[in-house]
Structure formats: structure tokens, C-alpha cells
Amino acid sequence: MSHALRRYTGSQAMDFLNGPWREMYARDTAATPFQSPAWLSAWAQHLAPATTPMVLVAMSPTGRPLAALALARHDDGADARIVPLSAPYAECIRPVGPHADDPTVAASFVFHLMLTEEEGEGVSMTDVLAGSGLGRSLTQISQGAGWNRVDTKYPRVRLPFVYAALSRSTRREHQRRQRAWDRAAAHHRVTYARTHHPEALLDAHAFMAALRPARWYDPLFSGPSSVGGPDHWRSVLRQLDPTRTFIATLAVDDRVVAARLCLTRGRHCYSLVPVTDAGYRHLAPDHALLRYLIADLGRKGFTMLDLGRTPAPEQGGAGQYQPEWGSTLSILTAPHLVPA
């Protein structure tokens, strides 16, 4: 596809996110909430001081944007690196737009990153959906360029979920866990809930912040692009649509023991930031919450639940829901000195 690549930085990048990006996102049915303008703009406000938002845009010969990729450029004088905007908080990264998966468009994005790397800047393209056009292009080029690569499983559960379709051994495992919670419910009040308005969302987030820290991955891939923490999450949540954002919780006698933040688009739900109370680990509260959540979403007409990046220690639990296994890939280059 014939096109030219433009790069917007700083205020121009933000203007694009708040303007053309919105229309491109609305037209791109494959885009996830992690590409929504609200999500990206919210995290752009919490970039580290030495980090600048950047948007690459593939433009048609007539000046029409075909696809765009949201990035951030960190440069503190000692280290320069390009990362996805909102990394590592987004569960998956992809361009947005009607031609986001076009092979020639994806290749032009990757070629720009290659030129950036050759000019001495590091590139950390983390959590790119492997099956997307960008993921396929990164896979092809990284093999020849010698870039470091990490793959992470990404499971999706089709809804409504049918337990009868599971293997006999997996059904027994579910039944064993359910009996443990039935015994707990005989002596305690067990409550599942999910938020439906902004105040409840922020109240539930306060419980989440007090539980086990979020499972962010190797700091090598987190990069210096974002300043994280509970206060920043609260600020981001305030800017998201509360009708498309909720926190599901499981409580024992009013004490929250497991929680998941979820974003939705259409009939597709995306789970991120699962947290649990270590004191209830023996009851596997996250599995119990997931069973409630899956049943709840199925009743509400949702057709898919993305469980997000799932490292090896968590894959066994996710596998008990007979997911469709995809993957994300993370590509890392090391910045190098450019001859004067």
C-alpha cells in the first residue's frame, strides 16, 4: 500500500491522539481498550519528565491517515529509548486504524524503529500482539537484526463458558476448589461484586492498592517511560468511561481478598491487574473470582474475556478455562554509541 510516514511529538502527538486518533479507533473493530484515546491520553499525562509522547502515522497519498502507532521517547541525556505509550500497563500493544494490520504499513513502522536503533537509540517494543501485522513484521525483522525477544502467552476465554466441555480431570479440579469455597461460605459471608459508577470504581481501587502488588514484569521491559503507583492509577481511572471500566471483587466478611480491573469494548472484556490477599492464598481466591466473573459476563452477553499477559507460573490456572492461546512479543534493543 502506497503511503508516507509522519512523526508527531509532544503537543502535536497529543493533538493527534485527541483528534484523528479518536475517529481511527472508532473505525477499527480490532482495536482494544488499550488503544483507546482516553487510555493513552491518561497515561501520557504521567510520563516521566524526560519522556515525550510520539505518534507515528502512515498517511495515504491524499493525506488520509491509514494507521497510527502511539509511542513514547525517553531521553535523559545518558539513555535514549523508544517504548509504547502506556507500557507496561497495557496488556497488549498494536497500531490503530483501518489499515493497522496491512503488512506494508506495519513494515514501515518497524523500519522506522530500525533506523532509530541504528542512530543510537534503544527500542523496547513490549507486549505487541504476535498475530497482528506489527507483531509479524517485528518477528521477521528481529530475527535478522539480532534483537532480543521475549514471548508471553495471552489466553482468551470464549463466553458463555461451558464447564461440561472441560476434561473430566479439569472439572474435578474446579469442583474441588468450589467445595473449599462452599465450606468457607458456611461460616463466612462470601460476596462477589463489580462496580457500576465512578465513585465505586475508585473505592474498589483503594482495596486493590492494599492487596498484593500488580504483577508487572521484568523491569528491563518496563522502561523509564511512566511514573506508576496507586495515585497515578486513580488519576487514570478518573479519565476512563465508567460504563466501560469496572473492578470485580471477591470479599469474605467484607474483606476484599481478590480483585481484577477490567476494560470493555463492545462484548469483549479485557482483564488486567489481578490482585489477591496473601492470607487467603490457600483458597485460591483469584480462581474463585474468575469463576464468578466468567459467569457474570456470560449472563450480560459478553462473548470473550481476555486474561492478558500470562507468564509461565500462571498458565496452569488460566488453562483450566480452556482458553484460546495467543501470545504477545517484546523486542528489546540496546542503545549503542554512534560515531561522531
Phi, psi and omega per residue, in radians:
M1 nan 2.232 -3.127
S2 -1.258 2.234 -3.139
H3 -2.871 2.878 3.030
A4 -2.103 2.684 -3.109
L5 -1.875 2.246 3.071
R6 -2.041 2.627 3.124
R7 -2.147 2.199 3.078
Y8 -1.975 2.408 3.129
T9 -2.278 2.805 3.060
G10 1.030 -2.281 -3.079
S11 -1.127 -0.561 3.103
Q12 -1.147 -0.671 3.093
A13 -1.118 -0.753 3.133
M14 -1.140 -0.672 3.093
D15 -1.078 -0.671 3.126
F16 -1.186 -0.744 3.130
L17 -1.064 -0.671 -3.093
N18 -1.517 -0.055 -3.129
G19 -2.105 -1.736 -3.082
P20 -0.985 -0.589 -3.118
W21 -0.999 -0.670 -3.096
R22 -1.053 -0.769 3.133
E23 -1.177 -0.706 -3.141
M24 -1.118 -0.713 3.120
Y25 -1.117 -0.743 -3.127
A26 -1.095 -0.561 -3.099
R27 -1.521 -0.239 -3.059
D28 -1.702 1.717 -3.063
T29 -1.244 -0.292 3.135
A30 -1.532 -0.177 -3.126
A31 -1.203 2.604 -3.139
T32 -1.817 2.958 3.079
P33 -1.032 -0.338 3.118
F34 -1.319 -0.115 3.008
Q35 -1.882 0.093 -3.129
S36 -1.200 2.565 3.127
P37 -1.080 -0.568 3.137
A38 -1.138 -0.803 3.141
W39 -1.088 -0.857 -3.068
L40 -1.189 -0.741 3.137
S41 -1.138 -0.647 3.137
A42 -1.112 -0.791 3.140
W43 -1.269 -0.496 3.101
A44 -1.076 -0.494 3.132
Q45 -1.268 -0.205 -3.117
H46 -2.030 0.429 3.050
L47 -1.201 2.578 3.082
A48 -1.059 2.711 -3.046
P49 -0.953 -0.588 -3.093
A50 -1.586 0.260 -3.063
T51 -2.054 2.407 -3.059
T52 -2.158 2.336 3.057
P53 -1.159 2.578 -3.122
M54 -2.533 2.419 3.104
V55 -2.233 2.192 3.006
L56 -1.655 2.305 -3.080
V57 -2.231 2.190 3.005
A58 -1.518 2.098 -3.060
M59 -1.946 2.427 3.070
S60 -1.274 2.882 3.093
P61 -1.007 -0.377 3.129
T62 -1.617 0.062 3.114
G63 1.542 0.234 3.127
R64 -1.581 2.256 3.120
P65 -1.205 2.235 -3.113
L66 -1.695 -0.659 -3.139
A67 -2.842 2.728 -3.136
A68 -2.541 2.614 -3.113
L69 -2.234 2.162 -3.104
A70 -1.592 2.159 -3.093
L71 -2.286 3.091 3.013
A72 -2.467 2.443 -3.133
R73 -1.992 2.085 3.108
H74 -1.785 2.298 3.097
D75 -2.638 1.822 3.132
D76 -1.801 0.232 -3.123
G77 1.643 -0.512 3.125
A78 -1.827 -0.455 -3.095
D79 -2.490 2.327 3.075
A80 -2.161 2.283 -3.059
R81 -2.663 2.510 3.060
I82 -1.828 2.292 3.114
V83 -2.395 2.834 3.033
P84 -1.153 2.476 3.040
L85 -1.159 2.280 -3.108
S86 1.486 0.037 3.016
A87 -1.249 2.511 0.066
P88 -1.659 0.295 -2.993
Y89 -1.364 -0.527 3.081
A90 -1.246 2.374 3.123
E91 -1.303 -0.451 3.116
C92 -2.625 2.569 -3.090
I93 -2.090 2.396 3.010
R94 -2.780 2.786 2.984
P95 -1.193 3.011 3.105
V96 -2.257 2.612 3.108
G97 2.304 2.882 -3.083
P98 -1.124 -0.353 3.135
H99 -2.106 0.544 -3.082
A100 -1.076 -0.532 -3.099
D101 -1.772 0.120 3.091
D102 -1.105 2.255 -3.062
P103 -1.026 -0.675 -3.113
T104 -1.259 -0.598 3.088
V105 -1.175 -0.825 3.123
A106 -1.045 -0.717 -3.140
A107 -1.104 -0.607 3.137
S108 -1.201 -0.622 3.054
F109 -1.085 -0.814 -3.108
V110 -1.182 -0.659 3.103
F111 -1.076 -0.676 3.083
H112 -1.092 -0.719 3.108
L113 -1.129 -0.645 3.088
M114 -1.098 -0.770 3.112
L115 -1.097 -0.680 3.097
T116 -1.060 -0.759 3.139
E117 -1.144 -0.688 -3.141
E118 -1.180 -0.425 3.108
E119 -1.475 0.029 3.015
G120 1.866 0.046 3.114
E121 -1.703 2.533 3.071
G122 -1.366 2.715 3.101
V123 -2.270 2.210 3.054
S124 -2.211 1.569 3.090
M125 -1.595 1.662 -3.018
T126 -1.732 2.559 2.960
D127 1.020 0.666 3.071
V128 -1.394 2.299 3.101
L129 -1.033 2.087 -3.014
A130 -1.099 -0.552 -3.098
G131 -1.469 -0.054 3.129
S132 -1.380 2.904 3.098
G133 -1.027 -0.713 3.120
L134 -1.141 -0.712 3.128
G135 -1.106 -0.742 3.135
R136 -1.154 -0.688 3.135
S137 -1.193 -0.708 3.087
L138 -1.092 -0.710 3.129
T139 -1.063 -0.800 -3.101
Q140 -1.146 -0.827 -3.038
I141 -1.340 -0.605 -3.103
S142 -1.139 -0.506 3.135
Q143 -1.122 -0.685 -3.138
G144 -1.445 -0.448 -3.079
A145 -1.508 -0.195 -3.137
G146 1.308 0.415 3.113
W147 -1.327 2.602 3.091
N148 -1.283 2.493 -3.072
R149 -2.404 2.417 3.055
V150 -2.263 2.277 3.102
D151 -1.870 2.440 3.133
T152 -2.274 2.329 3.133
K153 -1.126 2.579 -3.094
Y154 -2.434 1.648 -3.070
P155 -1.548 2.583 3.067
R156 -2.252 2.352 -3.112
V157 -1.883 2.136 3.097
R158 -1.314 2.494 -3.116
L159 -2.148 2.668 -0.104
P160 -1.183 2.587 -3.046
F161 -1.504 2.376 -3.095
V162 -1.988 1.819 -3.117
Y163 -1.142 -0.491 -3.109
A164 -1.137 -0.339 -3.134
A165 -1.423 -0.147 -3.128
L166 -1.322 2.820 3.052
S167 -1.166 2.789 -3.097
R168 -1.075 -0.700 -3.120
S169 -1.175 -0.644 3.124
T170 -1.221 -0.674 3.085
R171 -1.080 -0.696 3.117
R172 -1.091 -0.688 3.128
E173 -1.119 -0.741 3.066
H174 -1.075 -0.758 -3.124
Q175 -1.128 -0.654 3.124
R176 -1.095 -0.795 3.127
R177 -1.156 -0.665 3.142
Q178 -1.132 -0.668 3.114
R179 -1.095 -0.659 3.112
A180 -1.078 -0.698 3.119
W181 -1.312 -0.539 3.055
D182 -1.107 -0.691 3.094
R183 -1.143 -0.715 3.117
A184 -1.119 -0.682 -3.115
A185 -1.191 -0.356 3.123
A186 -1.226 -0.379 -3.088
H187 -2.105 -0.186 -3.096
H188 -2.410 2.841 3.080
R189 -1.593 2.017 3.134
V190 -1.814 2.178 -3.021
T191 -2.290 2.244 2.996
Y192 -1.817 2.449 3.106
A193 -2.683 2.773 2.952
R194 -2.470 2.602 -3.013
T195 -1.288 2.692 3.137
H196 -2.349 -0.008 3.125
H197 -2.617 2.847 -2.996
P198 -1.008 -0.736 -3.096
E199 -1.110 -0.728 3.125
A200 -1.155 -0.613 3.121
L201 -1.073 -0.806 -3.127
L202 -1.232 -0.613 3.073
D203 -1.106 -0.762 3.136
A204 -1.144 -0.611 3.115
H205 -1.099 -0.588 3.108
A206 -1.074 -0.653 3.070
F207 -1.172 -0.729 -3.134
M208 -1.049 -0.740 -3.083
A209 -1.110 -0.425 -3.118
A210 -1.520 -0.161 -3.116
L211 -1.625 -2.947 -3.110
R212 -0.933 2.377 -3.124
P213 -0.988 2.650 3.135
A214 -1.026 2.604 -3.026
R215 -1.508 1.034 3.052
W216 -1.249 2.732 -2.934
Y217 -1.710 -2.901 -3.090
D218 -0.730 2.136 -3.135
P219 -0.968 -0.403 3.120
L220 -1.001 -0.598 -3.100
F221 -1.674 -0.194 3.139
S222 -1.248 -0.662 3.084
G223 1.270 3.037 -3.083
P224 -1.696 0.281 -2.922
S225 -1.349 -0.495 -3.026
S226 -2.182 2.603 3.021
V227 -1.788 1.887 -3.030
G228 -1.610 -2.979 3.111
G229 2.176 2.834 -3.095
P230 -1.001 -0.700 -3.112
D231 -1.098 -0.672 3.132
H232 -1.214 -0.654 3.094
W233 -1.090 -0.724 3.129
R234 -1.068 -0.724 3.118
S235 -1.103 -0.733 3.122
V236 -1.128 -0.782 -3.115
L237 -1.069 -0.592 3.124
R238 -1.110 -0.453 -3.075
Q239 -1.648 -0.114 3.126
L240 -1.582 2.680 -3.141
D241 -1.199 2.016 -3.090
P242 -1.172 -0.264 3.071
T243 -1.405 -0.205 3.135
R244 -2.113 0.198 -3.117
T245 -2.392 2.309 3.077
F246 -2.648 2.823 3.008
I247 -2.046 2.179 3.059
A248 -1.654 2.365 -3.109
T249 -2.287 2.653 2.993
L250 -2.166 2.192 -3.064
A251 -2.163 2.571 3.019
V252 -2.070 2.004 -3.082
D253 0.905 0.830 3.094
D254 1.220 0.119 3.058
R255 -1.768 2.034 -3.138
V256 -1.195 2.184 -3.107
V257 -1.979 -0.199 3.084
A258 -2.760 2.557 3.136
A259 -2.670 2.648 3.068
R260 -2.446 2.278 2.985
L261 -1.468 2.352 -3.114
C262 -2.304 2.455 3.019
L263 -2.029 2.557 -3.112
T264 -2.232 2.674 2.967
R265 -2.548 2.054 -3.043
G266 1.079 -2.247 -3.138
R267 -1.812 0.457 -3.118
H268 -2.034 2.246 -3.125
C269 -1.995 2.435 -3.103
Y270 -2.131 2.053 -3.121
S271 -1.643 2.424 3.041
L272 -2.615 2.874 3.134
V273 0.931 1.039 3.004
P274 -1.312 2.284 3.121
V275 -2.288 2.638 -3.121
T276 -2.449 2.815 3.055
D277 -1.566 2.054 -3.082
A278 -1.046 -0.451 -3.135
G279 -1.201 -0.267 3.136
Y280 -1.974 0.339 -3.070
R281 -1.010 -0.588 -3.095
H282 -1.117 -0.326 3.129
L283 -1.710 0.025 -3.119
A284 0.853 1.097 -3.046
P285 -1.123 -0.510 -3.138
D286 -1.183 -0.642 3.077
H287 -1.118 -0.722 3.125
A288 -1.109 -0.772 3.110
L289 -1.067 -0.708 -3.128
L290 -1.101 -0.656 3.100
R291 -1.113 -0.769 3.085
Y292 -1.082 -0.786 -3.086
L293 -1.101 -0.775 3.141
I294 -1.079 -0.738 3.111
A295 -1.152 -0.737 -3.132
D296 -1.088 -0.852 -3.126
L297 -1.109 -0.684 3.110
G298 -1.054 -0.721 3.128
R299 -1.176 -0.528 -3.102
K300 -1.487 0.047 3.067
G301 1.577 0.175 3.075
F302 -1.262 2.600 -3.090
T303 -1.965 -0.189 -3.109
M304 -2.689 2.466 3.020
L305 -2.185 1.999 3.039
D306 -1.460 2.208 3.101
L307 -1.567 -0.110 3.052
G308 1.372 -3.010 -3.123
R309 -0.988 2.258 -3.045
T310 -2.295 1.680 3.115
P311 -1.095 2.894 -3.040
A312 -0.896 -0.773 -3.112
P313 -1.084 -0.361 -3.099
E314 -1.763 -0.078 -3.026
Q315 -1.254 -0.523 3.120
G316 -1.105 -0.759 3.124
G317 -1.146 -0.763 3.125
A318 -1.120 -0.615 -3.107
G319 -1.123 -0.313 3.128
Q320 -1.278 -0.082 3.104
Y321 -1.922 0.361 3.052
Q322 0.801 0.970 -3.050
P323 -1.364 2.898 2.903
E324 -1.533 2.078 -3.040
W325 -1.564 2.074 2.926
G326 -1.980 -2.826 3.102
S327 -2.755 2.775 2.960
T328 -2.028 2.727 3.092
L329 -2.203 2.580 3.088
S330 -2.144 2.199 -3.129
I331 -1.950 2.250 -3.102
L332 -2.227 2.242 2.999
T333 -2.023 2.711 3.107
A334 -1.721 2.299 3.088
P335 -1.118 2.528 -3.136
H336 -2.335 2.838 -3.099
L337 -1.320 2.420 3.090
V338 -1.791 2.241 -3.131
P339 -0.985 2.464 -3.127
A340 -1.199 nan nan
